[in-house]
Amino acid sequence: MPQKTKTTEQFKQEVLEKLGKDYIVLEEYKTCRIKLLMRHVLCGHEYNAEPRNILKGNRCPKCYMVPKKKTSAKFREDVFTQVGDEYTVLGRYKTNKTKILIRHNKCNHEYEVRPGDFLNNKHRCPECKILNHTKTLVKFKSEVLKLEGEKYTVIGDYITCHKHLLMRHNKCDHEYKVKPKDFLNGRRCPKCSNNGQPSKKELKLLSFIKSVYNGKIIQSDRSVLEGKEIDILLPELSLGFEFNGRYWHSREFKPEGYHKDKTSRAADKGIRLIHISENRWDNMNGPVKSMVRSFL
């Protein structure tokens, strides 16, 4: 058992030299990191503290660590520091979570907000937020019109370019969800653009398999599962690969348990079916390819 580097008496002497007679050590010293009980003689408060912190000068938390209450003047100062004269504080500050009246000087709208939320940049003028949001939706609709004319209709509410919204392809009346940025980058109606053909990413998976495997490869086989398609079949290895796209393999089109049932049916026919999701292909392309190679 290792010998203690410091005794309780030694620690008490250090406290006396550091803090004088205002503090009393009430428990045995163990290590510099294990808290022990102290008493502040002047106020009688007892508290736990690490010996190393005590010797660094940490004092009684009741007497020396009382947080200062923020005043209305201090809150106004904080607001001005953040936003200048764009906002005016009208109400009286009470607490960080008690709503206070504020005016947005650009539009003269007055509203109540929690001081903490305002200073954390969470809640600015709600009227201007709605206006900016409407402008963004109008702008997106204008971009869609410029790209596709009357072929598509924006149905859903625009939030950000990364949040899905509902679109309608007027030619086939199919409604689907898409990220605005993806639509503007070329993603169109999945019902019409796919037309039963393999996706580009599925073809990339097929191309990769062909680059590392010289055996027989059957694309879009429907013979094994009697009508149900296996995207990529390697009959000599009794192995199949399914590329599960985000859209067509979502719950909107595939019932719960669909993939598990298909895997089970393939196993009954002696085929090991490997599922590769579009998300994994996009985000873990290297590891996915390594996994595919390991099966070949």
VMD Tcl script that draws the C-alpha trace (Angstrom):
set ca {
  {0.00 0.00 0.00}
  {1.54 3.33 -1.04}
  {2.50 5.72 1.71}
  {0.51 8.95 2.06}
  {2.41 11.95 0.78}
  {0.74 14.25 3.29}
  {-0.86 13.77 6.73}
  {-3.99 15.47 8.02}
  {-1.88 17.49 10.48}
  {0.37 18.71 7.69}
  {-2.67 19.77 5.66}
  {-4.20 21.60 8.65}
  {-0.95 23.48 9.10}
  {-0.96 24.50 5.43}
  {-4.57 25.73 5.73}
  {-3.63 27.76 8.82}
  {-0.72 29.36 6.98}
  {-2.81 30.03 3.87}
  {-6.19 31.06 5.34}
  {-5.46 31.86 8.98}
  {-7.84 30.85 11.79}
  {-10.99 31.61 9.76}
  {-11.25 28.02 8.47}
  {-11.33 24.64 10.27}
  {-10.60 21.25 8.68}
  {-13.32 18.83 9.90}
  {-12.32 15.57 8.18}
  {-9.25 13.45 7.61}
  {-7.07 14.29 4.64}
  {-6.82 11.48 2.05}
  {-5.58 12.93 -1.23}
  {-5.49 16.36 -2.81}
  {-8.45 15.43 -5.06}
  {-10.79 13.79 -2.53}
  {-13.11 16.37 -1.01}
  {-13.21 16.89 2.73}
  {-15.46 18.89 5.03}
  {-14.51 22.44 5.97}
  {-16.08 25.08 8.20}
  {-15.91 28.82 7.76}
  {-15.70 30.14 11.31}
  {-17.02 33.63 10.50}
  {-20.38 32.44 9.07}
  {-20.50 28.90 10.44}
  {-21.11 27.44 6.94}
  {-19.80 23.92 6.36}
  {-18.97 22.76 2.83}
  {-17.01 20.13 0.92}
  {-13.98 21.09 -1.13}
  {-10.91 19.51 -2.70}
  {-7.76 20.15 -0.62}
  {-5.82 21.31 -3.69}
  {-8.45 23.98 -4.39}
  {-8.48 25.11 -0.77}
  {-4.74 25.67 -0.89}
  {-5.16 27.60 -4.13}
  {-7.21 30.11 -2.20}
  {-10.79 28.97 -2.77}
  {-12.95 30.36 0.03}
  {-16.36 29.73 1.56}
  {-18.92 29.51 -1.30}
  {-21.60 31.12 0.86}
  {-19.54 34.23 1.48}
  {-17.39 34.54 -1.61}
  {-19.37 33.04 -4.48}
  {-22.76 34.76 -4.23}
  {-23.80 35.52 -7.81}
  {-24.60 39.11 -8.56}
  {-28.16 39.72 -9.66}
  {-28.38 41.30 -13.10}
  {-30.08 44.69 -13.16}
  {-32.25 46.27 -15.88}
  {-29.38 48.61 -16.68}
  {-26.96 45.69 -17.11}
  {-29.41 43.82 -19.38}
  {-29.88 46.94 -21.54}
  {-26.10 47.22 -21.75}
  {-25.83 43.56 -22.84}
  {-28.52 44.06 -25.49}
  {-26.80 47.17 -26.86}
  {-23.47 45.33 -26.99}
  {-25.07 42.61 -29.13}
  {-27.40 44.53 -31.45}
  {-26.65 48.22 -31.02}
  {-29.74 50.43 -31.21}
  {-31.73 47.96 -33.35}
  {-33.70 46.89 -30.24}
  {-34.98 48.84 -27.22}
  {-35.68 47.22 -23.85}
  {-39.06 48.53 -22.61}
  {-39.74 46.31 -19.60}
  {-38.02 45.89 -16.25}
  {-35.57 43.02 -15.91}
  {-36.50 40.45 -13.23}
  {-34.82 37.13 -14.02}
  {-33.15 35.48 -16.99}
  {-36.27 33.38 -17.66}
  {-38.98 36.00 -16.95}
  {-40.21 37.52 -20.21}
  {-39.53 41.19 -20.79}
  {-41.00 43.65 -23.31}
  {-38.71 44.63 -26.20}
  {-39.20 46.78 -29.28}
  {-37.62 46.10 -32.67}
  {-36.85 49.60 -33.85}
  {-36.66 48.66 -37.53}
  {-40.33 47.67 -37.71}
  {-41.58 49.11 -34.36}
  {-43.00 45.72 -33.36}
  {-43.12 45.14 -29.59}
  {-43.00 41.64 -28.17}
  {-42.07 39.72 -25.02}
  {-39.04 37.47 -24.85}
  {-36.97 35.71 -22.20}
  {-33.75 37.72 -21.65}
  {-31.62 34.58 -21.81}
  {-33.14 33.55 -25.16}
  {-32.59 37.01 -26.61}
  {-28.94 37.14 -25.56}
  {-28.39 33.62 -26.90}
  {-29.63 34.85 -30.28}
  {-32.62 32.49 -30.21}
  {-35.52 34.91 -30.40}
  {-35.38 38.07 -32.45}
  {-38.37 39.99 -33.84}
  {-41.07 37.42 -34.78}
  {-42.76 39.76 -37.27}
  {-39.57 40.18 -39.27}
  {-38.90 36.44 -39.09}
  {-42.28 35.72 -40.72}
  {-41.62 38.36 -43.37}
  {-38.18 36.96 -44.16}
  {-39.60 33.43 -44.25}
  {-42.29 34.51 -46.74}
  {-39.69 36.18 -48.91}
  {-37.62 32.97 -48.88}
  {-40.64 30.86 -49.93}
  {-41.47 33.32 -52.70}
  {-37.85 33.24 -53.86}
  {-37.78 29.41 -53.93}
  {-41.04 29.28 -55.91}
  {-39.55 31.78 -58.34}
  {-36.44 29.59 -58.76}
  {-38.59 26.50 -59.38}
  {-40.63 28.41 -61.98}
  {-37.48 29.62 -63.71}
  {-36.04 26.08 -63.86}
  {-39.13 24.05 -64.74}
  {-41.90 26.45 -65.69}
  {-45.31 25.07 -64.66}
  {-44.09 21.46 -64.44}
  {-43.75 21.51 -60.64}
  {-45.75 23.07 -57.82}
  {-44.35 23.88 -54.37}
  {-46.94 22.61 -51.88}
  {-45.11 22.50 -48.56}
  {-43.80 25.25 -46.34}
  {-40.22 26.38 -46.90}
  {-38.13 26.28 -43.69}
  {-34.52 26.04 -44.83}
  {-32.77 24.69 -47.91}
  {-31.92 21.53 -45.90}
  {-35.47 20.76 -44.66}
  {-37.72 18.58 -46.82}
  {-40.84 20.16 -48.29}
  {-43.68 18.73 -50.36}
  {-43.58 19.12 -54.15}
  {-46.00 18.04 -56.87}
  {-44.98 16.94 -60.35}
  {-47.91 18.29 -62.37}
  {-47.32 15.91 -65.29}
  {-47.99 12.74 -63.25}
  {-49.60 14.37 -60.16}
  {-47.11 12.57 -57.93}
  {-46.40 14.36 -54.65}
  {-43.08 13.78 -52.92}
  {-40.74 15.33 -50.37}
  {-37.40 16.82 -51.36}
  {-34.84 19.19 -49.91}
  {-35.01 22.56 -51.72}
  {-31.25 22.51 -52.34}
  {-31.52 19.04 -53.92}
  {-34.33 20.15 -56.21}
  {-32.33 23.16 -57.34}
  {-29.37 20.82 -57.96}
  {-31.42 18.63 -60.29}
  {-33.39 16.12 -58.21}
  {-36.81 15.72 -59.83}
  {-39.89 13.51 -59.52}
  {-38.65 10.06 -58.41}
  {-41.67 8.34 -59.93}
  {-40.88 9.64 -63.42}
  {-37.11 9.87 -63.26}
  {-36.69 6.26 -62.13}
  {-39.21 4.49 -64.40}
  {-38.21 1.10 -63.00}
  {-34.57 1.52 -64.00}
  {-31.62 1.13 -61.60}
  {-30.50 4.34 -59.96}
  {-27.13 5.87 -60.76}
  {-25.82 4.83 -57.35}
  {-26.97 1.24 -57.83}
  {-25.13 1.22 -61.16}
  {-22.01 2.49 -59.38}
  {-22.29 -0.42 -56.93}
  {-22.65 -2.81 -59.89}
  {-19.62 -1.25 -61.57}
  {-17.55 -1.67 -58.41}
  {-18.52 -5.35 -58.09}
  {-17.56 -5.94 -61.73}
  {-14.16 -4.33 -61.06}
  {-13.29 -6.81 -58.28}
  {-15.23 -9.95 -59.29}
  {-14.85 -11.93 -62.53}
  {-17.69 -14.41 -62.05}
  {-21.20 -14.35 -63.50}
  {-23.29 -11.30 -62.52}
  {-27.02 -10.99 -63.17}
  {-28.65 -7.59 -62.93}
  {-32.30 -7.19 -61.80}
  {-32.94 -10.94 -61.46}
  {-36.58 -11.96 -60.94}
  {-36.26 -15.72 -61.32}
  {-35.01 -16.65 -57.85}
  {-37.77 -14.94 -55.85}
  {-40.48 -15.68 -58.42}
  {-41.16 -12.12 -59.50}
  {-39.47 -10.20 -56.70}
  {-36.32 -8.50 -57.92}
  {-32.79 -9.02 -56.64}
  {-30.81 -5.99 -57.78}
  {-27.47 -7.75 -58.26}
  {-27.18 -11.54 -58.21}
  {-23.94 -13.55 -58.16}
  {-25.26 -17.10 -58.74}
  {-21.89 -18.84 -58.47}
  {-21.50 -17.46 -54.93}
  {-25.22 -17.81 -54.02}
  {-25.01 -14.13 -53.14}
  {-27.23 -11.16 -53.85}
  {-27.01 -7.42 -53.24}
  {-29.93 -5.04 -52.69}
  {-29.41 -1.28 -53.07}
  {-32.04 0.38 -50.87}
  {-32.60 3.96 -52.01}
  {-33.83 6.52 -49.52}
  {-37.03 7.28 -51.41}
  {-38.38 4.05 -52.88}
  {-37.34 2.00 -49.85}
  {-38.87 4.38 -47.32}
  {-41.94 3.42 -45.27}
  {-44.08 5.38 -47.71}
  {-43.53 2.64 -50.30}
  {-42.27 -0.40 -48.39}
  {-44.27 -1.95 -45.50}
  {-42.64 -2.68 -42.16}
  {-40.65 -5.90 -42.31}
  {-40.33 -5.79 -46.12}
  {-36.53 -6.10 -46.21}
  {-36.43 -8.77 -43.49}
  {-39.05 -10.82 -45.35}
  {-37.18 -10.51 -48.64}
  {-33.93 -11.61 -46.98}
  {-35.71 -14.61 -45.46}
  {-37.26 -15.62 -48.80}
  {-33.85 -15.39 -50.46}
  {-32.31 -17.55 -47.73}
  {-35.00 -20.21 -48.35}
  {-33.72 -20.30 -51.94}
  {-30.11 -20.63 -50.76}
  {-29.19 -17.00 -51.53}
  {-27.50 -14.75 -49.00}
  {-28.96 -11.28 -49.54}
  {-26.90 -8.25 -48.51}
  {-28.71 -4.91 -48.10}
  {-26.86 -1.65 -48.75}
  {-28.71 1.55 -47.91}
  {-28.21 4.74 -49.88}
  {-27.26 6.54 -46.65}
  {-24.43 4.09 -45.96}
  {-23.26 4.26 -49.57}
  {-23.13 8.05 -49.40}
  {-21.60 8.45 -45.93}
  {-19.45 5.31 -45.56}
  {-18.49 4.54 -49.15}
  {-15.02 3.20 -48.34}
  {-16.10 0.80 -45.55}
  {-19.10 -0.36 -47.64}
  {-16.84 -1.24 -50.56}
  {-14.52 -3.11 -48.20}
  {-17.49 -5.04 -46.84}
  {-18.69 -5.93 -50.36}
  {-15.18 -7.05 -51.33}
  {-15.03 -9.35 -48.27}
  {-18.02 -11.33 -49.57}
  {-16.49 -11.94 -53.00}
}
mol new
graphics top color blue
foreach p $ca { graphics top sphere $p radius 0.5 }
foreach p [lrange $ca 0 end-1] q [lrange $ca 1 end] { graphics top cylinder $p $q radius 0.2 }
display resetview
